[in-house]
Amino acid sequence: MIIEVTGLVKRYKDYTAVDGVDLSIHEGEIFGLLGPNGAGKSTTMNTLLGLLKVNNGTVKMFGKDFSKHAREIKRSVGYVPQDLAFFETLSAIDNVTYWGKLYGLRGKELHTSVQEALEFTGLWDRRKGIAKTFSGGMKRRLNIACAIVHKPRILFMDEPTVGVDPQSRNNILESIKIMNQNGMTIIYTTHYMEEIEAICERVAIMDFGKVIALGSIEELIDSISTGNRLSLELASNSDAAVSVIKESEGVTACNNINGVLDIHLEKDERFLTGILENLIRKEFKIKSMTLEKPNLETVFLQLTGKKLRD
């Protein structure tokens, strides 16, 4: 494990923001940290970065205790904060050079690393541009360039696509995949569930300062009770079809909503075939059909009772 967190606790007077968190993160994975506002995910990330002191618990990175080897560990860690962390009045190259120097880069190594970071984020041609003149997407990419100039083994990313257009978001996500393919371990938080589904291998869901679920997306979906949901529109006799559907195996609920049948099924997809066969046998004609399977959003809603952006 490249990161091992045991019994992590962070309190603010009488308020416990992080309450006994245990995490193990594999080297070379993209690990998603999800939770509604106030769940404790940002506090957890800040404690892992050493920006906050913990009340209890241990954090190990690269097999070393963070409390004893913080300076050494931080040389191999990068951080892309939600707030833009560069100087608006400096050029892109001066910003990245500044951060490279903070990480101890000098001479030819510094110049090479700065160029590579700007090329990777697509900003080399705009290296002399002043940061405040950049678009939202370019600023986000500059934020990333500053965080990766020293080639960290672990990169923490906190809401790195906030406020950017869809094209810039896709470019950032593709960059994250490439960094990961090159061996970088990435810990990622976002308010966009589709981003987690697109790039993360494992996910921890937090609420009230605790990790309430942990695993791959497939494992999390399998762990919940919610099954498939089928919407059917028939040519006629929708009310009559309800009783036929309710008698079908695997159906947990069926309601006629303005002529559209809302059907809740157990997870096994063979139940769908049985419903359709029963309707066809009774000579009901199907006009349209939509099958909605559980996804990470379904898991999150069932576990927390909230949508991610709540």
VENMOWO-V560919 format. One line per field, one symbol per residue. psi: psi as a letter, one per 40 degrees, with the letter a starting at -180 (. if undefined). A space follows every 50 residues. Layout:
psi: ???
This chain:
psi: hdhhhhfhhhigbehhdhgfhhihhiheihhhhiiihededdddddddee eihidiiihhhfeihdddfddddddehihhidihgihdeiiddddddddd ddeeiibdddddddddddddefedefdeihdeeiiddddddddddddede gidhhhhhfeeheiiddddddddddddddddeehhhhhiiehdddddddi dihhhihfeiheihaiddddddeiehaihhhhhidifdddddddddeihe heihihgfehhhhhiidheddddddddddddefhhhdihhhhiiaddddd dddeeiide.
